[in-house]
Amino acid sequence: MFPFDRVIDRRGTLSVKWDDVHRVFGREDVWPMWVADMDFPAPKEVQEALRQRVEHGVFGYTVIPDSLKEAVCQWLERRHDWTIDPSWLVFAHGVVPAVAAAIEAFSEPGDRIIVFSPVYRPLFDLVRRHDRTLLFSPLRLEEDNYAIDWDDLERKLPDAKLLILCHPHNPGGKSWTKEELERLGELCLKHGVFVLSDEIHADLTLPPAKHTPFASLHPELAAQSATFRAPTKTFNLAGLQAAEVILPDESRRRAFRLVQQRHGFFTLNAFAIVGAEAAYRHGGPWLDALLDYLRQNIDMTVAYLAEHLPPLRPVRPQATYLVWIDCRGLGLSEAELKRRLLETGKLAVEFGSKFGQEGVGFIRLNIACPRPTLEEGLRRLATALRYIDAI
Ligand SMILES: Cc1ncc(COP(=O)(O)O)c(C=O)c1O
């Protein structure tokens, strides 16, 4: 019913993942399992809404309709049991530009901002690029996934202005539990630290894990946080560029909007508006089927590694389509790991140091692709590492 198994050639479509490998990895012949987008077509209803919009033929300035806000609110209610007021919603071109605007709105140069590491690199690059002081709080890798080092966090919170939470966490795919979020929220309230909660992967939480929006826990936490979401990760619409920021506190919302206006941001493009609304209104069944397909791809990846590459230890994601793999058992430097993957296996993945010092020795594999594409990637990974003593 949903064509996730169909291989679609993305080459020549201005795809970063497929068309930009030469610039990023220095060679053309690598199989791309890196950037976090999917090789699947968007839901039919989204394609149809965009087609109708294109056929109209006139692409003048746009307004963001109330119906989009309504669709977002209904989605949050349905999928995450979270009731929000439509007036809390602000739109942006992406989560990354929105987090940048929030850093600008809610802190001053020199202020300290905490980020749990390893983490999606732009979240800490943004802190540095805004001349704020970056405080990494390293996560601890436990049996099933990452955990917060509470002692380390408590040492850093009293000096901090903001904390950037990646929830679910990229990489590792950790879906923070209600208990962890409550404890984190209590500490942030105690120290007056405002939380930027990047929840772009929330809809990709894999049952039985259940996403709890940080701000949904308590009205005080809602007022003490900004939540960043997007239909782009969920429905594979990154090229349309759209995101939502949920800012319940009115004065914070005003400050955020002022920064956006200072940068000349006022509205979304016509396709982002139409695509986002169609996705939120009609994409539920597609997403359920997607999550099922992703789970099977994750199972396949974990089983393949156990059979063919036992020293590699995948961190099983509770959310996201990213498999974070601990390769430290191979005893290779990152440079050597990179050389083998790119030159011998001809496979492009994300290498761990990109996520901070704690990521060294890991790779991140994007498994959001048709099964034949995944099989090819796994074969290349095995080819790259086959002649290593540890295996
Ligand atoms: C945690 C996280 N935040 C933000 C983004 C990117 O967001 P956007 O494309 O909306 O700027 C990604 C993309 O991979 C991500 O993993």
The ligand as a Gaussian input file, in Angstrom:
#p B3LYP/6-31G(d) Opt

LIG

0 1
 C       18.223000      17.029000      15.946000
 C       18.050000      17.763000      14.659000
 N       17.665000      19.042000      14.668000
 C       17.492000      19.748000      13.531000
 C       17.728000      19.166000      12.292000
 C       17.570000      19.969000      11.046000
 O       16.449000      20.745000      11.084000
 P       16.039000      21.728000       9.900000
 O       16.339000      21.030000       8.615000
 O       14.587000      21.963000      10.117000
 O       16.866000      22.965000      10.081000
 C       18.124000      17.827000      12.237000
 C       18.399000      17.197000      10.938000
 O       19.003000      16.173000      10.831000
 C       18.293000      17.108000      13.438000
 O       18.663000      15.824000      13.444000

